[in-house]
Amino acid sequence: MGAHATITVPSAERMTALGRRLAALLRPGDLVLLSGELGAGKTTLTRGLGEGLGVRGAVTSPTFVIARVHPSVVGGPALVHVDAYRLGGGLDEMEDLDLDVSLPESVVVVEWGEGRVEGLSESRLEVRIERALGGDAAQADDADPRVLALTGFGPRWDGVDLSVALD
C-alpha cells in the first residue's frame, strides 16, 4: 500500500470540486476504483474528475450502458467511466465491452469495481466513500457529509502526496 489520505466532504458541490483537484494527480493509464453505497457520491466525484481532465460530455451514471467514454477536449487522456455493478465476469467482461479507446492512454474510473477489476493494472487508486452520519442512503441529501478514504496501491502511487488534492 502506498499513499493514503482521508477527508470529510460536506456537500455535493465540494465533492465535485474534490474531483477536479484529484484530476490534477491523474495521468494516462491510471485506474481509479470507487466504492460506496448507492447515493454515496461516486458519480458526483467522477463528474469533478471529468471537469478537471477537460473531457467532453456530461458525466452521468453509466449503469445502463456499463461504460461510457468521454474524450478529452484539451489533449489529455480520455475518461472511461465504468459501472461494474452488473459485470459478474469481471475483467473478461470488461474486455468484451469493446471500448473504442486504449485503456493505457486513458483514465479509467470504475464504480462498484472492488473484487472485479483490480487485475486491469498493477497500480490503482481506491476511493471509498461513506456517509459521515451513517444511516440509510435513501434518506441522504446533498448536505449530508461524506468521508472519503483515498488509498494508492502499486508502484504508480508510491511517494504520491494525495493530500494535495484535499485542500
VENRACOR-V476450 format. One record per residue. N is the residue number from 1. PHI is phi in radians with two decimals (NA if undefined). PSI is psi as a letter, one per 30 degrees, with the letter a starting at -180 (none if undefined). BURIAL is I if it has 9 or more other C-alpha atoms within 8 Angstrom, else O. Layout:
N|PHI|PSI|BURIAL ; N|PHI|PSI|BURIAL
This chain:
1|NA|k|O ; 2|-1.80|c|I ; 3|-1.15|k|I ; 4|-2.62|k|I ; 5|-2.71|l|I ; 6|-2.30|k|O ; 7|-2.58|k|O ; 8|-1.73|k|I ; 9|-1.99|j|I ; 10|-1.41|f|I ; 11|-2.72|l|I ; 12|-1.09|e|I ; 13|-1.08|e|O ; 14|-1.23|f|I ; 15|-1.13|e|I ; 16|-1.09|e|I ; 17|-1.10|e|I ; 18|-1.07|e|I ; 19|-1.03|e|I ; 20|-1.06|e|I ; 21|-1.21|e|I ; 22|-1.11|e|I ; 23|-1.00|e|I ; 24|-1.13|f|I ; 25|-1.52|f|O ; 26|-1.52|l|O ; 27|-2.51|l|O ; 28|-0.92|k|I ; 29|1.65|f|I ; 30|-1.26|k|I ; 31|-2.00|k|I ; 32|-2.09|k|I ; 33|-1.79|k|I ; 34|-1.90|k|I ; 35|-2.28|l|I ; 36|2.72|l|I ; 37|-1.13|l|O ; 38|-0.96|k|O ; 39|1.44|g|O ; 40|-1.25|f|I ; 41|2.15|g|I ; 42|-1.07|e|I ; 43|-1.23|e|I ; 44|-1.09|e|I ; 45|-1.10|e|I ; 46|-1.11|e|I ; 47|-1.01|e|I ; 48|-1.13|e|I ; 49|-1.04|e|I ; 50|-1.07|e|I ; 51|-1.09|e|I ; 52|-1.16|e|I ; 53|-1.44|f|I ; 54|1.26|h|I ; 55|-1.76|l|I ; 56|-1.60|k|O ; 57|1.70|k|O ; 58|-1.24|k|O ; 59|-1.48|j|I ; 60|-2.22|l|O ; 61|-1.07|k|O ; 62|-1.57|g|I ; 63|-0.88|e|O ; 64|-1.56|f|O ; 65|-1.77|f|O ; 66|1.24|e|I ; 67|-2.49|k|I ; 68|-2.35|k|I ; 69|-1.82|k|I ; 70|-2.00|j|I ; 71|-1.21|l|I ; 72|-1.31|k|I ; 73|-1.87|g|O ; 74|-2.16|g|O ; 75|1.41|g|O ; 76|-1.69|a|O ; 77|-1.27|l|I ; 78|-1.22|l|I ; 79|-1.81|k|I ; 80|-1.82|j|I ; 81|-1.86|j|I ; 82|-2.06|k|I ; 83|-1.91|j|I ; 84|-1.57|g|I ; 85|-0.96|e|I ; 86|-1.73|g|O ; 87|-1.54|i|I ; 88|-1.13|e|O ; 89|-1.46|f|O ; 90|1.19|b|I ; 91|-1.05|e|I ; 92|-1.02|e|O ; 93|-1.17|e|I ; 94|-1.02|e|I ; 95|-1.17|e|O ; 96|-1.21|f|O ; 97|-1.15|f|O ; 98|0.94|h|O ; 99|-1.13|k|O ; 100|-1.44|i|O ; 101|-2.89|l|O ; 102|-1.61|j|O ; 103|-1.02|e|I ; 104|-1.14|f|O ; 105|-1.80|g|I ; 106|-2.13|l|I ; 107|-1.72|k|I ; 108|-1.86|j|I ; 109|-1.94|k|I ; 110|-2.10|j|I ; 111|-1.46|k|I ; 112|1.03|h|I ; 113|-1.59|f|I ; 114|-0.99|k|I ; 115|1.33|g|O ; 116|-2.12|e|I ; 117|-2.19|g|I ; 118|-1.01|f|I ; 119|-1.27|f|O ; 120|-1.12|f|O ; 121|-2.65|l|O ; 122|-1.31|f|I ; 123|-2.21|k|I ; 124|-2.76|l|I ; 125|-1.90|k|I ; 126|-1.79|k|I ; 127|-2.12|j|I ; 128|-1.79|k|I ; 129|-1.98|k|I ; 130|-2.28|k|I ; 131|-1.22|k|I ; 132|-1.13|e|I ; 133|-1.71|f|O ; 134|1.25|a|O ; 135|1.63|a|O ; 136|-1.44|k|O ; 137|-1.08|f|I ; 138|-1.13|f|O ; 139|-1.63|g|O ; 140|-1.25|l|O ; 141|-2.41|l|O ; 142|-1.15|f|O ; 143|-1.58|g|O ; 144|-1.52|j|I ; 145|-1.13|l|I ; 146|-2.09|l|I ; 147|-1.92|k|I ; 148|-1.91|k|I ; 149|-1.97|j|I ; 150|-1.84|k|I ; 151|-2.37|k|I ; 152|-1.67|k|I ; 153|-2.09|k|I ; 154|1.56|l|I ; 155|-1.07|e|O ; 156|-1.01|e|O ; 157|-1.75|g|I ; 158|-1.09|k|I ; 159|1.37|g|O ; 160|-1.41|k|O ; 161|-1.58|j|O ; 162|-1.18|f|I ; 163|-1.12|f|O ; 164|-1.12|f|O ; 165|-1.49|f|I ; 166|-1.67|g|I ; 167|-0.92|none|O
